[in-house]
């Protein structure tokens, strides 16, 4: 083989590989095409996915194909959604298929829904159109027939791209390159790789930035009034783009404001599969009001970016409702016959509850409104008799399904706007003029018999009952129980022809989760159906450990730091079930078991109820741990049992053990020792300031070198002399020298003046004399060991210093 032929063969193989990858998943050669798959799967009893329709596509997405989330569909089932590294399960899937709702990766998302069966045909798989067409270089190759992919046999499958071709037989037709935009990158042409080099991949066009879309939130429907304060009002709203198309709204609030724009009420909305939202509000005040939808979560396609959102209000008013319209016939729950004449009857009453006359309408017109669950509505003018009775003829159309709800109200139009309707009446119409009832226990369990009963409802009018009685009297009458489309049993009745006779039996649910239970009565080639959506639970089976050791706990430990868990992961049917736990009392110790729930710890001094969280783990802790002393109690017994009376045998006992290690004297008592030392320190410091003595405020001394000079000397306050103020553990003390100066250096002083208990004490080393008041002569003063208590206005002398205290 020549070198040129080798290069051409290598180029053909490279182009074949690239084209094969592009032909699947949007043409991304890296395996990152924006595609998704929502398909059926199976759980085992441990909650693990055992089979997955989308997981079977791994071979076609070898690099990036992975499970993204569980999603819900309007058919009442749960699907596993797979995509590549682009989150199209959250972005494209709910936009392009509004019957799907984005979910989470948490398997509990599907606890209320049955998983769609693998290979059930409910699979959606398609590439993102924005990445389907990728510019390719023109390559000359021999043409070959292009196989057209056959559509899937499954009705729910949307084919995306042809199957992965075999590279050995791949033929690439010539494709002309489009002219690039100025903002786009021009794809690099493929070149023949050199020896040991990898082929250069094709560059993808730079994606255009998403378009900013202005949005408008609109109220599309408000149930017909007038209304009084407190009356329920049904509201529906949507979000519309600037192109007039609806965008899916997922969350928001309905806001009610008064004429001044002041908010009076805010109610969260409920998202509908259609992309609209609904809410029921109760008018808070009387007068003219406005209703506005304020969205908080809007789903847009990847090519769009949320712009400014404008809310358009809708008017509504609450009046005094001077009159009320009551529907008397038909009754709530009554069976009506389609295509048969029917007279609607009602009564108009005033605030006192008395019937009115036509003159009391004040120009208002009485009307019956009839809303069918299939979407059709009628408005009938009523004739009001002198007794206040309102009537109108009605012939109901054939129901769109086997049964159809009929909601009837009696309202007023025009006048003063104070003629309101009372609570609506909800009847039913059926194809045969016969309805069914169904009764199930509060809880039914997978793989366990469940009691079920049903009955028939016939119209009240004798003439209208004939068809129903003929149906019940048919000898081949049979009532079959269906669960999620599969037959699971039959009901029996002791008197089939009697409408009042109950039909009863048991059936075994074929699975768990949300399930459609349907009764189908057939006779003479005709059938009557009654359907209910119920929750089928898994039966409780407790599989727990036999023993739990809390280990060695340090004395003084906090409750929350001593916890260990009991894992319910191997158990079955424990989600959203209530259990009871109790413990025997430990002997000879202070500590005791406790239950951790909701971030709190509770002593197990008596039986306690609990529910498991999503982790299916129960926290067991140790309460009342002694502060210092050690403990080593014998194991206690924890008893856990299901509260439901359906499972009296689900009782498990767990041996619980622990030890408490004691602490030394300092570790145990340091806190109060430190506290006591702190108190003593405060007392010591405080006493050091309050215990010393101080001179009185007016204590003063006169100084002179001669006795006669004291009369002319100026008195000096003792507190202003050096040392004249008290200090920390030091009483006020000052010294006097013979030259008449004062000093706080007492060693140089001739006489010392000290404060003590409101007195001034004189101390000196000798030679202190004083003037006798009678003889006016100097006489010696004995200061003694404790000093001499100075007398006021007495002249003292020491050396050449004379002083006098005052």
VOKE-600446 format. One record per residue (C-alpha): residue in three letters; x, y, z. Coordinates in steps of 0.5 Angstrom, whole numbers, plus 2048, in hexadecimal, padded with zeros to 3 digits. Each point is the difference from the previous one (the first is absolute). Example, Ala and Ser with C-alpha at 12.3 -4.5 7.8 and 13.67 -1.06 7.14 Angstrom:
BEGIN
ala8197F7810;ser8028077FE;
//
This chain:
BEGIN
unk800800800;unk8038077FE;unk801806805;unk7FA8047FC;unk7FB7FA801;unk8027FF807;unk7FE807802;unk7FA8007FC;unk7FE7FA804;unk801803806;unk7FC8067FE;unk7FA7FC7FF;unk8007FD806;unk801806804;unk7FA8037FC;unk7FC7FA801;unk801800808;unk7FE808800;unk7FA7FF7FC;unk7FE7FA804;unk800804806;unk7FD8067FD;unk7FA7FC7FD;unk7FE7FE808;unk7FF805805;unk8008067FD;unk8078007FC;unk805801806;unk8067FC7FF;unk802800807;unk7F97FC802;unk7FD807803;unk7FA8017FB;unk7FA803803;unk7FC7FA801;unk7FB7FD805;unk7FC7F9802;unk7FA7FF804;unk7FF7F9801;unk7FD7FB805;unk8047FC805;unk8007FB806;unk801801807;unk8037FA804;unk7FD7FF808;unk806804802;unk7FF8067FC;unk8057FF7FA;unk7FF8007F9;unk8007F97FD;unk7FE8027F9;unk8008067FC;unk7FD8017F9;unk8058077FF;unk8067FC803;unk8007FB7FA;unk8028067FC;unk807801803;unk8037FC7FA;unk7FE8067FC;unk802805804;unk8077FD803;unk803806803;unk7FB805803;unk7F97FC801;unk7FE800807;unk7FA800804;unk7FD807802;unk7FA800804;unk7F97FD801;unk7FA8037FD;unk7F9800800;unk7FB7FF7FA;unk7F8802800;unk7FF7F87FF;unk8017FF808;unk8077FD7FF;unk807801801;unk8068007FB;unk807800801;unk8038067FB;unk8077FF7FD;unk8048057FD;unk8078027FE;unk804806803;unk7FB8057FF;unk7FA7FF805;unk7FB8007FA;unk7FC7FC805;unk7FE806803;unk8008057FB;unk7FE7FD7F9;unk7FC7FA803;unk7FA804803;unk8008057FB;unk7FF7FC7FA;unk7FC7FB804;unk7FC804805;unk7FD7F9802;unk8067FF804;unk802803806;unk808801802;unk8027FD806;unk8067FE805;unk8057FA800;unk7FD7FE807;unk7FC7FA7FF;unk7FB802805;unk7FD8047FA;unk7FD7FA7FE;unk7FD7FE806;unk7F98027FF;unk8007FE7F9;unk8017F97FC;unk8067FF7FC;unk7FF7FF7F9;unk8027F97FE;unk8067FF7FC;unk7FF8007F8;unk7F9802801;unk8008057FA;unk800806804;unk8078037FE;unk8028077FD;unk8068007FC;unk8028067FC;unk8068057FF;unk800807801;unk7FF8037F9;unk805806802;unk8057FA7FF;unk7FE7FC7FB;unk8038037FA;unk807801800;unk8048037FA;unk8047FA7FD;unk8068017FB;unk7FE7FD7F9;unk8037F97FF;unk7FF7FC7F9;unk7FE7F9801;unk7FC7FB7FC;unk7F9801801;unk7FC7FB804;unk7F97FF802;unk7FE803806;unk7FC7FC805;unk7FA803802;unk7FF7FF808;unk7F97FC801;unk7FC804805;unk7FF7FC807;unk7FB7FB801;unk7FF804807;unk7FA805800;unk804805805;unk8077FF7FC;unk8028067FC;unk8067FE7FC;unk8068057FF;unk8057FD7FC;unk8027FA7FC;unk8037FA803;unk807800801;unk8037FE7F9;unk8067FB800;unk8068047FE;unk8037FA7FC;unk7FA8027FB;unk7FF807801;unk8008057FA;unk7FF807801;unk7FC8047FB;unk8038077FE;unk7FE806804;unk8018077FE;unk802805805;unk7FC805802;unk802807800;unk802802807;unk7FE806804;unk804805802;unk7FF7FE808;unk8027F97FE;unk8067FC800;unk8027FD7F9;unk8017F8801;unk8077FE7FF;unk8017FB7FA;unk8027F9801;unk8077FF7FE;unk8037F9800;unk8047FF806;unk8077FF800;unk8037F9803;unk7FF800807;unk7FB805800;unk7F9800802;unk7FA8037FC;unk7FE807801;unk7F9801802;unk7FB8047FC;unk7FF806804;unk7F8802802;unk7FD8077FE;unk800805806;unk7F9800803;unk7FC8067FF;unk7FE803807;unk7F97FF802;unk7FB8057FE;unk7FD805806;unk7F97FF800;unk7FB805803;unk7FB7FC804;unk7F9801802;unk7FC7FD806;unk7F88007FF;unk7FA7FE803;unk7FC7FB7FB;unk7FA7FE804;unk7FD802807;unk7FA7FD802;unk7F98037FF;unk7FE805806;unk7FD804803;unk8047FE806;unk7FF802808;unk806801804;unk8037F9802;unk7FD7FD7FA;unk8057FB7FC;unk8028027F9;unk8037FC7FB;unk8068037FC;unk8047FD7FA;unk8068047FD;unk8057FF7FB;unk8078047FE;unk8008027F8;unk8068027FC;unk8018067FC;unk7FE7FB7FA;unk7FA7FE803;unk8027F9802;unk7FF7FD807;unk8067FF804;unk7FF7FB806;unk800803807;unk8027FB806;unk7FF805806;unk7FD807802;unk7FB803804;unk7F98037FF;unk800807803;unk7F9804802;unk801807800;unk7FB806802;unk7FE8067FC;unk806803803;unk8057FB7FE;unk8017FD807;unk8017F9800;unk7FB7FC804;unk8017F97FF;unk8057FB7FD;unk7FF7F97FE;unk8057FB7FD;unk7FE7FD7F9;unk8007F97FE;unk8037FE7F9;unk7FC7FC7FB;unk8037FB7FB;unk7FD8057FA;unk805806803;unk7FB804803;unk7FF801807;unk7FA800805;unk7FE802807;unk7FA801804;unk800807804;unk7FB802805;unk7FE8087FF;unk803803806;unk7FC807800;unk7FA8037FD;unk8008057FA;unk8048007F9;unk8067FC800;unk8057FD7FB;unk8037FA7FF;unk8087FF7FE;unk8047FA7FE;unk807801802;unk8047FA7FE;unk8077FE803;unk8027FA7FC;unk7FF8007F8;unk8037FA7FC;unk8038037F9;unk8037FC7FB;unk8088017FF;unk7FF8057FA;unk7FD805805;unk802804806;unk7FA803805;unk7FF8077FF;unk7FC805804;unk7FA7FD802;unk7F9804800;unk7FA7FE804;unk7F98027FD;unk7FB801806;unk7F97FD7FF;unk7FA804804;unk7FC7FC805;unk7FB803805;unk7FD7FE807;unk7F9802801;unk7FB800806;unk7FD7FA7FD;unk7F9803802;unk7FD7FA7FC;unk8027F8800;unk7FF7FB7FB;unk7FF7F9802;unk8007FA7FB;unk7FA7FB803;unk8007FB7FA;unk8047FC7FE;unk8047FE807;unk8077FF801;unk8027F97FD;unk7FA7FF7FD;unk8007FC7F9;unk7FD8047FA;unk7FE7FD7F9;unk8038037FA;unk7FC8027FA;unk7FA800805;unk7FC806802;unk802803807;unk7FD806804;unk805803804;unk7FD803806;unk802805805;unk7FE805805;unk802808801;unk800802808;unk802806803;unk805801806;unk7FB7FE805;unk7FF7F97FC;unk7F98027FE;unk7FE7FF7F9;unk7FF8067FB;unk7FB8027FB;unk8028027F9;unk800808802;unk8057FF805;unk8057FE7FA;unk8018087FF;unk8017FF7F9;unk8057FA800;unk7FF7FA7FC;unk8007F9803;unk8047FB7FC;unk8037F9801;unk8077FE7FE;unk8027F97FE;unk8077FE7FF;unk8027F97FE;unk8077FD802;unk8017FE7F9;unk8008087FF;unk7FA8027FD;unk7FB805803;unk7F9803800;unk7FC806803;unk7F97FF800;unk7FB806802;unk7FC7FE806;unk7F8802801;unk7FF802807;unk7F97FF803;unk7FD804805;unk8027FB805;unk8078027FF;unk8017F97FC;unk8058007FA;unk7FF7FB7FA;unk8037FF7FA;unk8007FA7FB;unk8067FC7FE;unk8027FA7FB;unk8077FE802;unk8057FE7FA;unk8037F9800;unk806800804;unk8078007FD;unk8027FA805;unk7FC7FA803;unk7FE805806;unk800808800;unk800805806;unk7FA8057FF;unk801806805;unk7FA805800;unk7FF807803;unk7FB805801;unk8028077FF;unk7FE8077FE;unk8028047FB;unk7FF8087FF;unk7FC804805;unk804802806;unk8057FA800;unk7FE7FE807;unk7FD7F97FD;unk8057FB802;unk8007F87FF;unk8017FC806;unk8047F9800;unk7FF7FD7F9;unk7FD7F9800;unk8047FA7FC;unk7FC7FB7FD;unk8027FB7FB;unk7FE7FD7F9;unk8027FA7FD;unk7FF7FC7F9;unk7FA7FB803;unk7FD805805;unk8037FC806;unk806801804;unk8057FC805;unk803801807;unk8067FD802;unk8037FF807;unk8077FE802;unk803800807;unk805806802;unk8067FB7FF;unk8017FB7FB;unk8077FC7FF;unk8037FD7FA;unk8007F8801;unk7FA800805;unk7F97FF7FF;unk7FC807800;unk7F9801802;unk7FC8037FA;unk7F88027FF;unk7FC8037FB;unk7F98027FF;unk7FB8037FA;unk7FD807800;unk7FA8017FC;unk7FC8067FE;unk7FB802805;unk7FA8017FB;unk7FC7F97FF;unk8008017F8;unk808801800;unk8017FA805;unk7FD7FB7FB;unk8078007FC;unk8047FF806;unk7FB7FA803;unk8017FD7F9;unk807800800;unk8007FD807;unk7FB7FB7FF;unk8047FD7FA;unk8037F9801;unk8078017FE;unk801806805;unk807800802;unk804804804;unk8088007FF;unk805803804;unk8068037FC;unk807803802;unk8048047FC;unk7FD7FD7FA;unk8007F8802;unk7FB7FC803;unk8017FE807;unk7F97FE802;unk7F8800800;unk7FB802805;unk7FA7FD802;unk7F9802803;unk7FB7FC803;unk7FA8037FC;unk8038037FA;unk7FA8037FD;unk7FF804806;unk803807800;unk801800807;unk8047FA801;unk807800801;unk8057FD7FB;unk8067FE804;unk8077FB800;unk807801801;unk8068017FB;unk807800800;unk8048067FE;unk8057FE7FA;unk805805803;unk801806804;unk7FF8087FF;unk7FB8047FD;unk7FB7FB7FC;unk7FA8017FC;unk7FA7FB803;unk7FA8007FC;unk7FA7FC800;unk7FD7FE7F9;unk7F97FD800;unk7FE7FD7FA;unk7F97FD7FE;unk7FD7FF7F9;unk8058037FC;unk800806805;unk805803805;unk800805806;unk807802803;unk802803806;unk808802801;unk804802806;unk807802801;unk8037FD807;unk8067FF803;unk8027F9801;unk8067FF805;unk8057FB801;unk7FF7FB806;unk804801806;unk8067FC801;unk804802805;unk8087FD7FF;unk804803806;unk8067FF804;unk8007FB806;unk805805804;unk802807800;unk806802804;unk800808802;unk8087FE802;unk803804806;unk7FD807801;unk804805804;unk7FD802806;unk7FD8077FF;unk7FF7FF7F9;unk7FA8047FC;unk7FA7FC7FE;unk8018017F9;unk8077FE800;unk7FF7F9802;unk7FB7FE7FA;unk8017FA7FC;unk7FB7FD7FA;unk7FB7FB7FF;unk8007FE7F8;unk7F97FF7FE;unk8037FF7F9;unk7FF7F87FF;unk7F9801803;unk7FA8017FB;unk7FA804800;unk802805805;unk8008067FD;unk7FA805803;unk7FE7FB805;unk800801807;unk8047FC805;unk8007FF808;unk806800804;unk8017FE807;unk8067FE805;unk8017FC806;unk802805806;unk8087FF801;unk8017FD807;unk805804805;unk8028067FB;unk7FE8077FF;unk8018007F8;unk7FA7FD7FC;unk7FF7FF7F8;unk7FD8067FC;unk7FD8017F9;unk8038057FB;unk7FA8037FC;unk7FF8067FC;unk807803803;unk7FE7FF807;unk8017FA805;unk7FB7FD804;unk8007FB806;unk7FD7F97FF;unk7FD801807;unk7F97FE7FD;unk7FE7FD7F9;unk8028057FB;unk7FD8007F8;unk8058027FA;unk8008007F9;unk8067FF7FC;unk8048057FB;unk8027FF7F9;unk8067FD803;unk7FC7FA803;unk805801807;unk7FE801807;unk804804805;unk8017FC807;unk804805805;unk801800807;unk7FD805805;unk801802807;unk8087FE7FF;unk803801807;unk804806801;unk8067FC803;unk7FF7F9803;unk8017FA7FB;unk7FA7FB7FF;unk8007F97FD;unk7F97FE800;unk7FD7F97FD;unk7FD8017F9;unk7F98027FF;unk7FB7FE7FB;unk7FD8047FB;unk7FA7FE7FD;unk7FE8037F9;unk7F97FE7FD;unk7FB8037FA;unk7FB804803;unk7FB7FE7FA;unk7FB7FA803;unk8017FD7F9;unk8077FD802;unk8007FE807;unk8057FB7FF;unk8058057FE;unk804801807;unk807800800;unk805800807;unk807803800;unk8057FF806;unk803807801;unk806801804;unk805805802;unk805802806;unk801807803;unk808802801;unk801804807;unk804806800;unk805803805;unk7FF805805;unk8038067FD;unk7FC7FE7F9;unk7FA7FF804;unk800806804;unk8048057FD;unk7FA8047FE;unk7FE802807;unk807800802;unk8028067FB;unk7F9803802;unk802800807;unk8078037FF;unk7FD8057FC;unk7FB802805;unk806801805;unk8048047FB;unk7FA805800;unk7FF800807;unk807801801;unk8018067FB;unk7F9803803;unk802800807;unk8078037FE;unk7FC8067FE;unk7FB800805;unk8037FE806;unk806806801;unk7FE806804;unk7FF8077FD;unk801807803;unk7F9804801;unk7FE8057FA;unk801806805;unk8067FD804;unk8068067FF;unk806802803;unk804807802;unk807800800;unk805806803;unk807800802;unk7FE804806;unk7FA7FF805;unk7FD8077FE;unk8007FF7F9;unk7FB7FB800;unk7FA805800;unk8038037FA;unk8017F97FC;unk7FC7FD7FB;unk7FC7FA801;unk8027FA7FB;unk7FC7FA7FF;unk8037FA802;unk7FD7FC7FA;unk8048057FC;unk8077FF803;unk8047FA7FD;unk7FE7F9802;unk7F9804803;unk7FC7FB7FC;unk7FF7F8801;unk8037FB7FB;unk7FF7F97FF;unk8017FD807;unk803806803;unk7FC805804;unk8018087FF;unk807802803;unk8048067FF;unk806803804;unk802807802;unk808802800;unk802806805;unk8018057FB;unk7F87FF7FF;unk8007FC7F9;unk7FC7FA7FF;unk8037F97FE;unk7FD7F97FE;unk8077FE802;unk7FF7FE807;unk8077FF802;unk8028077FF;unk7FA803804;unk800802807;unk7F97FF801;unk7FB7FB7FC;unk7F9801800;unk7FC7FA7FE;unk7F87FF7FF;unk7FD7FB805;unk7F87FF801;unk7FE8077FF;unk806802804;unk8078037FF;unk8067FC803;unk807804802;unk8067FC7FF;unk807802802;unk8077FE802;unk7FF804807;unk800808802;unk7F98017FE;unk7FD805805;unk7F9804800;unk7FE806803;unk7FB7FF806;unk7FA8047FF;unk800802807;unk807802802;unk8028027F9;unk8067FC801;unk8037FA7FC;unk8007F9803;unk8037FA7FD;unk7FB7FB7FC;unk8017F9800;unk7FF7FD7F9;unk8017F9803;unk8007F97FB;unk7F98027FD;unk8018077FF;unk7FC806803;unk7F98027FE;unk8018087FE;unk7FB805803;unk7FD8057FC;unk802807801;unk8067FE805;unk8078037FE;unk8057FB7FF;unk808801800;unk8067FB7FE;unk8068047FF;unk7FF8067FD;unk7FA7FE7FD;unk7F9803803;unk7FA7FD7FC;unk7F8800802;unk7FB7FB7FD;unk7F98027FF;
//
